[in-house]
């Protein structure tokens, strides 16, 4: 996951809630008009850099995601229309569990923030998950909440691990060249450190690189290893 800084509630959602103040029975997510939902999705994608809030997969448009309630609606009905509790997530159908990971797998499971689950809106999110060059994920410093999040979202699912590993290799961050496929030219340590900074910044369209946090972490480890290798060579 990546830390997502929440922005202001979309005007369309604010206006709809205001227009229904005299009819509180209407104020629930199931009654939210499709055009308002679309504007909420657009706002969420903009603040998330067009990445899934949980998996960091690319989300190309509002039709490729669903609105996820971080604190589930079934256990937190009072947060049904709380924009601060919403995120845009893969896949487009929030009930589609076919991938085996992500928001649909979490579903309505009971969670306790910072006890067994970490919200992407938590400022410390980036540092609580560790990724290696194989695309694998683990909890930082035996963080119980991070471990719970990995398990609840199945962030260690083999297909998601493979997507991360492929992205790492595509950016020339493998220590050894694959014997089964052609890697891009490997980066130098200096290039890897520069890449680690730049990959966390959105492009001119406000979009982030898929798995950007993963790539940044692996790039820094790659740079450390390359610098250590260079020192060993010089000392021989």
Phi and psi in degrees as GROMACS dihedral restraints (atoms count N, CA, C in turn):
[ dihedral_restraints ]
;  ai    aj    ak    al  type     phi  dphi    fc
    3     4     5     6     1  -134.7    20    10
    4     5     6     7     1   143.8    20    10
    6     7     8     9     1   -65.8    20    10
    7     8     9    10     1   123.0    20    10
    9    10    11    12     1  -109.2    20    10
   10    11    12    13     1   122.6    20    10
   12    13    14    15     1   -84.3    20    10
   13    14    15    16     1   116.5    20    10
   15    16    17    18     1   -70.1    20    10
   16    17    18    19     1   140.8    20    10
   18    19    20    21     1  -110.2    20    10
   19    20    21    22     1  -174.0    20    10
   21    22    23    24     1   -64.7    20    10
   22    23    24    25     1   148.5    20    10
   24    25    26    27     1   -58.7    20    10
   25    26    27    28     1   134.7    20    10
   27    28    29    30     1   -57.1    20    10
   28    29    30    31     1   141.9    20    10
   30    31    32    33     1   -58.4    20    10
   31    32    33    34     1   -37.8    20    10
   33    34    35    36     1   -61.3    20    10
   34    35    36    37     1   -40.1    20    10
   36    37    38    39     1   -69.7    20    10
   37    38    39    40     1   -41.4    20    10
   39    40    41    42     1   -62.1    20    10
   40    41    42    43     1   -43.8    20    10
   42    43    44    45     1   -65.6    20    10
   43    44    45    46     1   -41.2    20    10
   45    46    47    48     1   -64.3    20    10
   46    47    48    49     1   -42.6    20    10
   48    49    50    51     1   -65.4    20    10
   49    50    51    52     1   -38.6    20    10
   51    52    53    54     1   -64.8    20    10
   52    53    54    55     1   -39.9    20    10
   54    55    56    57     1   -70.4    20    10
   55    56    57    58     1   -15.3    20    10
   57    58    59    60     1  -109.0    20    10
   58    59    60    61     1    13.4    20    10
   60    61    62    63     1   -61.1    20    10
   61    62    63    64     1   -31.6    20    10
   63    64    65    66     1   -84.0    20    10
   64    65    66    67     1    -5.0    20    10
   66    67    68    69     1  -130.8    20    10
   67    68    69    70     1    67.8    20    10
   69    70    71    72     1   -57.4    20    10
   70    71    72    73     1   -23.2    20    10
   72    73    74    75     1   -64.8    20    10
   73    74    75    76     1   -19.4    20    10
   75    76    77    78     1   -85.8    20    10
   76    77    78    79     1   -13.3    20    10
   78    79    80    81     1   -83.0    20    10
   79    80    81    82     1    73.6    20    10
   81    82    83    84     1  -145.0    20    10
   82    83    84    85     1   157.6    20    10
   84    85    86    87     1   -59.0    20    10
   85    86    87    88     1   -35.0    20    10
   87    88    89    90     1   -64.3    20    10
   88    89    90    91     1   -21.2    20    10
   90    91    92    93     1   -93.1    20    10
   91    92    93    94     1    -0.8    20    10
   93    94    95    96     1   -66.7    20    10
   94    95    96    97     1   121.9    20    10
   96    97    98    99     1   -61.0    20    10
   97    98    99   100     1   151.1    20    10
   99   100   101   102     1   -60.5    20    10
  100   101   102   103     1   -36.4    20    10
  102   103   104   105     1   -68.3    20    10
  103   104   105   106     1   -33.5    20    10
  105   106   107   108     1   -71.2    20    10
  106   107   108   109     1   -41.6    20    10
  108   109   110   111     1   -59.3    20    10
  109   110   111   112     1   -40.3    20    10
  111   112   113   114     1   -63.5    20    10
  112   113   114   115     1   -38.9    20    10
  114   115   116   117     1   -69.9    20    10
  115   116   117   118     1   -32.8    20    10
  117   118   119   120     1   -66.5    20    10
  118   119   120   121     1   -45.6    20    10
  120   121   122   123     1   -57.4    20    10
  121   122   123   124     1   -44.3    20    10
  123   124   125   126     1   -61.8    20    10
  124   125   126   127     1   -42.5    20    10
  126   127   128   129     1   -65.1    20    10
  127   128   129   130     1   -42.0    20    10
  129   130   131   132     1   -63.2    20    10
  130   131   132   133     1   -43.9    20    10
  132   133   134   135     1   -62.3    20    10
  133   134   135   136     1   -39.4    20    10
  135   136   137   138     1   -62.5    20    10
  136   137   138   139     1   -43.6    20    10
  138   139   140   141     1   -76.3    20    10
  139   140   141   142     1   -19.0    20    10
  141   142   143   144     1   -97.0    20    10
  142   143   144   145     1     3.2    20    10
  144   145   146   147     1    65.7    20    10
  145   146   147   148     1    27.5    20    10
  147   148   149   150     1    62.0    20    10
  148   149   150   151     1    35.4    20    10
  150   151   152   153     1  -120.5    20    10
  151   152   153   154     1   148.0    20    10
  153   154   155   156     1   -60.8    20    10
  154   155   156   157     1   133.6    20    10
  156   157   158   159     1   -63.4    20    10
  157   158   159   160     1   -26.1    20    10
  159   160   161   162     1  -100.0    20    10
  160   161   162   163     1   -45.2    20    10
  162   163   164   165     1   -98.8    20    10
  163   164   165   166     1   -17.7    20    10
  165   166   167   168     1    69.1    20    10
  166   167   168   169     1    18.0    20    10
  168   169   170   171     1   -72.9    20    10
  169   170   171   172     1   152.8    20    10
  171   172   173   174     1   -66.1    20    10
  172   173   174   175     1   135.3    20    10
  174   175   176   177     1  -118.9    20    10
  175   176   177   178     1   113.0    20    10
  177   178   179   180     1   -80.1    20    10
  178   179   180   181     1   -31.1    20    10
  180   181   182   183     1  -155.5    20    10
  181   182   183   184     1   173.2    20    10
  183   184   185   186     1   -66.4    20    10
  184   185   186   187     1   -17.0    20    10
  186   187   188   189     1   -84.6    20    10
  187   188   189   190     1    -4.8    20    10
  189   190   191   192     1  -104.0    20    10
  190   191   192   193     1    12.5    20    10
  192   193   194   195     1  -145.2    20    10
  193   194   195   196     1   169.1    20    10
  195   196   197   198     1  -126.2    20    10
  196   197   198   199     1   164.0    20    10
  198   199   200   201     1   -87.7    20    10
  199   200   201   202     1   116.8    20    10
  201   202   203   204     1   -97.2    20    10
  202   203   204   205     1   137.2    20    10
  204   205   206   207     1   -98.2    20    10
  205   206   207   208     1   114.2    20    10
  207   208   209   210     1   -61.1    20    10
  208   209   210   211     1   -51.9    20    10
  210   211   212   213     1   -85.8    20    10
  211   212   213   214     1   116.1    20    10
  213   214   215   216     1   -54.2    20    10
  214   215   216   217     1   144.6    20    10
  216   217   218   219     1   -63.8    20    10
  217   218   219   220     1   -34.0    20    10
  219   220   221   222     1   -69.3    20    10
  220   221   222   223     1   -25.3    20    10
  222   223   224   225     1  -106.7    20    10
  223   224   225   226     1   -12.3    20    10
  225   226   227   228     1  -135.9    20    10
  226   227   228   229     1    61.8    20    10
  228   229   230   231     1   -60.5    20    10
  229   230   231   232     1   -24.7    20    10
  231   232   233   234     1   -69.1    20    10
  232   233   234   235     1   -14.8    20    10
  234   235   236   237     1  -103.4    20    10
  235   236   237   238     1    13.1    20    10
  237   238   239   240     1   -52.4    20    10
  238   239   240   241     1   -39.8    20    10
  240   241   242   243     1  -115.9    20    10
  241   242   243   244     1    18.6    20    10
  243   244   245   246     1   -84.2    20    10
  244   245   246   247     1   111.2    20    10
  246   247   248   249     1   -60.1    20    10
  247   248   249   250     1   -31.0    20    10
  249   250   251   252     1   -65.9    20    10
  250   251   252   253     1   -15.5    20    10
  252   253   254   255     1  -100.8    20    10
  253   254   255   256     1     7.7    20    10
  255   256   257   258     1  -108.2    20    10
  256   257   258   259     1   150.2    20    10
  258   259   260   261     1  -149.6    20    10
  259   260   261   262     1   153.9    20    10
  261   262   263   264     1   -93.1    20    10
  262   263   264   265     1   128.2    20    10
  264   265   266   267     1  -135.6    20    10
  265   266   267   268     1   153.8    20    10
  267   268   269   270     1   -76.4    20    10
  268   269   270   271     1   143.5    20    10
  270   271   272   273     1   -92.5    20    10
  271   272   273   274     1  -171.2    20    10
  273   274   275   276     1   -67.9    20    10
  274   275   276   277     1   -29.0    20    10
  276   277   278   279     1  -102.8    20    10
  277   278   279   280     1   112.0    20    10
  279   280   281   282     1   -65.9    20    10
  280   281   282   283     1   -10.0    20    10
  282   283   284   285     1  -101.5    20    10
  283   284   285   286     1     2.2    20    10
  285   286   287   288     1   -84.8    20    10
  286   287   288   289     1   105.0    20    10
  288   289   290   291     1   -95.4    20    10
  289   290   291   292     1     9.8    20    10
  291   292   293   294     1   -63.0    20    10
  292   293   294   295     1   -27.8    20    10
  294   295   296   297     1   -71.5    20    10
  295   296   297   298     1   -29.5    20    10
  297   298   299   300     1    89.8    20    10
  298   299   300   301     1     3.6    20    10
  300   301   302   303     1  -151.0    20    10
  301   302   303   304     1   168.1    20    10
  303   304   305   306     1    90.4    20    10
  304   305   306   307     1  -161.3    20    10
  306   307   308   309     1   -56.1    20    10
  307   308   309   310     1   -43.8    20    10
  309   310   311   312     1   -61.9    20    10
  310   311   312   313     1   -31.6    20    10
  312   313   314   315     1   -71.9    20    10
  313   314   315   316     1   -36.6    20    10
  315   316   317   318     1   -63.8    20    10
  316   317   318   319     1   -47.0    20    10
  318   319   320   321     1    49.7    20    10
  319   320   321   322     1  -132.7    20    10
  321   322   323   324     1   -97.5    20    10
  322   323   324   325     1    21.9    20    10
  324   325   326   327     1   -57.5    20    10
  325   326   327   328     1   142.8    20    10
  327   328   329   330     1   -69.0    20    10
  328   329   330   331     1   128.0    20    10
  330   331   332   333     1  -128.4    20    10
  331   332   333   334     1   156.4    20    10
  333   334   335   336     1  -130.4    20    10
  334   335   336   337     1   111.5    20    10
  336   337   338   339     1   -58.5    20    10
  337   338   339   340     1   133.3    20    10
  339   340   341   342     1    66.5    20    10
  340   341   342   343     1     9.3    20    10
  342   343   344   345     1  -112.5    20    10
  343   344   345   346     1   -50.5    20    10
  345   346   347   348     1  -132.0    20    10
  346   347   348   349     1     7.9    20    10
  348   349   350   351     1  -155.4    20    10
  349   350   351   352     1   141.7    20    10
  351   352   353   354     1  -113.3    20    10
  352   353   354   355     1   127.5    20    10
  354   355   356   357     1   -78.5    20    10
  355   356   357   358     1   143.0    20    10
  357   358   359   360     1   -64.9    20    10
  358   359   360   361     1   -11.2    20    10
  360   361   362   363     1   -87.6    20    10
  361   362   363   364     1    -2.6    20    10
  363   364   365   366     1   -77.1    20    10
  364   365   366   367     1   129.5    20    10
  366   367   368   369     1   -60.2    20    10
  367   368   369   370     1   -28.4    20    10
  369   370   371   372     1   -87.9    20    10
  370   371   372   373     1     3.7    20    10
  372   373   374   375     1   -51.7    20    10
  373   374   375   376     1   -47.6    20    10
  375   376   377   378     1   -57.0    20    10
  376   377   378   379     1   -30.5    20    10
  378   379   380   381     1   -96.1    20    10
  379   380   381   382     1    -0.1    20    10
  381   382   383   384     1   -99.1    20    10
  382   383   384   385     1    -2.5    20    10
  384   385   386   387     1  -126.6    20    10
  385   386   387   388     1   135.6    20    10
  387   388   389   390     1  -114.0    20    10
  388   389   390   391     1   136.4    20    10
  390   391   392   393     1  -121.9    20    10
  391   392   393   394     1   143.7    20    10
  393   394   395   396     1  -113.1    20    10
  394   395   396   397     1   178.5    20    10
  396   397   398   399     1   -69.9    20    10
  397   398   399   400     1   -10.9    20    10
  399   400   401   402     1   -87.5    20    10
  400   401   402   403     1    -3.9    20    10
  402   403   404   405     1    88.7    20    10
  403   404   405   406     1     4.9    20    10
  405   406   407   408     1   -79.3    20    10
  406   407   408   409     1   153.9    20    10
  408   409   410   411     1  -124.8    20    10
  409   410   411   412     1   145.0    20    10
  411   412   413   414     1  -144.8    20    10
  412   413   414   415     1   170.3    20    10
  414   415   416   417     1   -86.5    20    10
  415   416   417   418     1   136.5    20    10
  417   418   419   420     1   -73.6    20    10
  418   419   420   421     1   131.8    20    10
  420   421   422   423     1    51.3    20    10
  421   422   423   424     1    39.8    20    10
  423   424   425   426     1    55.9    20    10
  424   425   426   427     1    35.4    20    10
  426   427   428   429     1   -63.1    20    10
  427   428   429   430     1   113.6    20    10
  429   430   431   432     1   -63.8    20    10
  430   431   432   433     1   -41.2    20    10
  432   433   434   435     1   -67.2    20    10
  433   434   435   436     1   -37.5    20    10
  435   436   437   438     1   -66.2    20    10
  436   437   438   439     1   -42.2    20    10
  438   439   440   441     1   -62.9    20    10
  439   440   441   442     1   -41.8    20    10
  441   442   443   444     1   -61.3    20    10
  442   443   444   445     1   -40.3    20    10
  444   445   446   447     1   -64.4    20    10
  445   446   447   448     1   -43.8    20    10
  447   448   449   450     1   -58.4    20    10
  448   449   450   451     1   -42.5    20    10
  450   451   452   453     1   -71.8    20    10
  451   452   453   454     1   -43.2    20    10
  453   454   455   456     1   -65.1    20    10
  454   455   456   457     1   -40.6    20    10
  456   457   458   459     1   -92.4    20    10
  457   458   459   460     1    -5.6    20    10
  459   460   461   462     1    53.6    20    10
  460   461   462   463     1    49.4    20    10
  462   463   464   465     1   -71.2    20    10
  463   464   465   466     1    -8.9    20    10
  465   466   467   468     1   -98.1    20    10
  466   467   468   469     1    11.4    20    10
  468   469   470   471     1   -57.4    20    10
  469   470   471   472     1   138.7    20    10
  471   472   473   474     1   -60.0    20    10
  472   473   474   475     1   -33.8    20    10
  474   475   476   477     1   -69.8    20    10
  475   476   477   478     1   -38.0    20    10
  477   478   479   480     1   -71.1    20    10
  478   479   480   481     1   -39.4    20    10
  480   481   482   483     1   -58.9    20    10
  481   482   483   484     1   -42.5    20    10
  483   484   485   486     1   -65.4    20    10
  484   485   486   487     1   -38.7    20    10
  486   487   488   489     1   -62.0    20    10
  487   488   489   490     1   -41.6    20    10
  489   490   491   492     1   -67.9    20    10
  490   491   492   493     1   -43.5    20    10
  492   493   494   495     1   -61.9    20    10
  493   494   495   496     1   -41.2    20    10
  495   496   497   498     1   -62.1    20    10
  496   497   498   499     1   -41.7    20    10
  498   499   500   501     1   -64.0    20    10
  499   500   501   502     1   -40.9    20    10
  501   502   503   504     1   -61.2    20    10
  502   503   504   505     1   -47.1    20    10
  504   505   506   507     1   -66.0    20    10
  505   506   507   508     1   -39.0    20    10
  507   508   509   510     1   -62.5    20    10
  508   509   510   511     1   -26.5    20    10
  510   511   512   513     1   -95.5    20    10
  511   512   513   514     1    14.2    20    10
  513   514   515   516     1    69.6    20    10
  514   515   516   517     1    35.9    20    10
  516   517   518   519     1  -112.6    20    10
  517   518   519   520     1    17.6    20    10
  519   520   521   522     1   -86.2    20    10
  520   521   522   523     1   137.7    20    10
  522   523   524   525     1   -71.3    20    10
  523   524   525   526     1   -37.2    20    10
  525   526   527   528     1  -120.3    20    10
  526   527   528   529     1   142.9    20    10
  528   529   530   531     1   -68.2    20    10
  529   530   531   532     1   139.1    20    10
  531   532   533   534     1   -66.9    20    10
  532   533   534   535     1   143.4    20    10
  534   535   536   537     1   -88.9    20    10
  535   536   537   538     1    -8.7    20    10
  537   538   539   540     1  -109.5    20    10
  538   539   540   541     1   -13.9    20    10
  540   541   542   543     1  -148.1    20    10
  541   542   543   544     1   162.6    20    10
  543   544   545   546     1   -89.9    20    10
  544   545   546   547     1   121.5    20    10
  546   547   548   549     1   -88.7    20    10
  547   548   549   550     1   158.4    20    10
  549   550   551   552     1   -69.1    20    10
  550   551   552   553     1   165.4    20    10
  552   553   554   555     1   -57.0    20    10
  553   554   555   556     1   131.4    20    10
  555   556   557   558     1   -68.8    20    10
  556   557   558   559     1   147.2    20    10
  558   559   560   561     1   -80.9    20    10
  559   560   561   562     1   155.5    20    10
  561   562   563   564     1   -80.4    20    10
  562   563   564   565     1   169.7    20    10
  564   565   566   567     1   -61.3    20    10
  565   566   567   568     1   -42.2    20    10
  567   568   569   570     1   -65.2    20    10
  568   569   570   571     1   -41.3    20    10
  570   571   572   573     1   -64.6    20    10
  571   572   573   574     1   -38.0    20    10
  573   574   575   576     1   -66.2    20    10
  574   575   576   577     1   -40.3    20    10
  576   577   578   579     1   -66.7    20    10
  577   578   579   580     1   -40.7    20    10
  579   580   581   582     1   -64.5    20    10
  580   581   582   583     1   -42.3    20    10
  582   583   584   585     1   -60.9    20    10
  583   584   585   586     1   -40.5    20    10
  585   586   587   588     1   -60.0    20    10
  586   587   588   589     1   -35.1    20    10
  588   589   590   591     1   -74.9    20    10
  589   590   591   592     1   -47.2    20    10
  591   592   593   594     1   -70.7    20    10
  592   593   594   595     1   -32.5    20    10
  594   595   596   597     1   -69.9    20    10
  595   596   597   598     1   -16.1    20    10
  597   598   599   600     1   -88.4    20    10
  598   599   600   601     1     0.7    20    10
  600   601   602   603     1  -104.0    20    10
  601   602   603   604     1   137.4    20    10
  603   604   605   606     1   -69.5    20    10
  604   605   606   607     1   155.0    20    10
  606   607   608   609     1   -80.6    20    10
  607   608   609   610     1  -172.4    20    10
  609   610   611   612     1   -64.2    20    10
  610   611   612   613     1   -17.5    20    10
  612   613   614   615     1   -97.2    20    10
  613   614   615   616     1     7.0    20    10
  615   616   617   618     1    79.0    20    10
  616   617   618   619     1    14.1    20    10
  618   619   620   621     1  -102.2    20    10
  619   620   621   622     1   140.3    20    10
  621   622   623   624     1   -97.0    20    10
  622   623   624   625     1   156.4    20    10
  624   625   626   627     1   -68.9    20    10
  625   626   627   628     1   133.0    20    10
  627   628   629   630     1   -53.0    20    10
  628   629   630   631     1   138.0    20    10
  630   631   632   633     1    62.0    20    10
  631   632   633   634     1    32.5    20    10
  633   634   635   636     1   -57.8    20    10
  634   635   636   637     1   -40.8    20    10
  636   637   638   639     1   -66.3    20    10
  637   638   639   640     1   -40.3    20    10
  639   640   641   642     1   -58.8    20    10
  640   641   642   643     1   -49.6    20    10
  642   643   644   645     1   -62.5    20    10
  643   644   645   646     1   -40.3    20    10
  645   646   647   648     1   -64.5    20    10
  646   647   648   649     1   -45.3    20    10
  648   649   650   651     1   -62.5    20    10
  649   650   651   652     1   -47.1    20    10
  651   652   653   654     1   -65.7    20    10
  652   653   654   655     1   -36.9    20    10
  654   655   656   657     1   -62.4    20    10
  655   656   657   658     1   -40.9    20    10
  657   658   659   660     1   -67.6    20    10
  658   659   660   661     1   -40.2    20    10
  660   661   662   663     1   -65.9    20    10
  661   662   663   664     1   -39.4    20    10
  663   664   665   666     1   -60.1    20    10
  664   665   666   667     1   -45.0    20    10
  666   667   668   669     1   -62.3    20    10
  667   668   669   670     1   -43.0    20    10
  669   670   671   672     1   -58.7    20    10
  670   671   672   673     1   -44.6    20    10
  672   673   674   675     1   -66.1    20    10
  673   674   675   676     1   -41.2    20    10
  675   676   677   678     1   -65.8    20    10
  676   677   678   679     1   -39.8    20    10
  678   679   680   681     1   -67.3    20    10
  679   680   681   682     1   -38.6    20    10
  681   682   683   684     1   -65.3    20    10
  682   683   684   685     1   -40.0    20    10
  684   685   686   687     1   -63.8    20    10
  685   686   687   688     1   -41.4    20    10
  687   688   689   690     1   -63.4    20    10
  688   689   690   691     1   -38.7    20    10
  690   691   692   693     1   -65.9    20    10
  691   692   693   694     1   -39.3    20    10
  693   694   695   696     1   -64.0    20    10
  694   695   696   697     1   -41.2    20    10
  696   697   698   699     1   -63.6    20    10
  697   698   699   700     1   -43.0    20    10
  699   700   701   702     1   -65.4    20    10
  700   701   702   703     1   -30.9    20    10
  702   703   704   705     1   -81.9    20    10
  703   704   705   706     1    -9.9    20    10
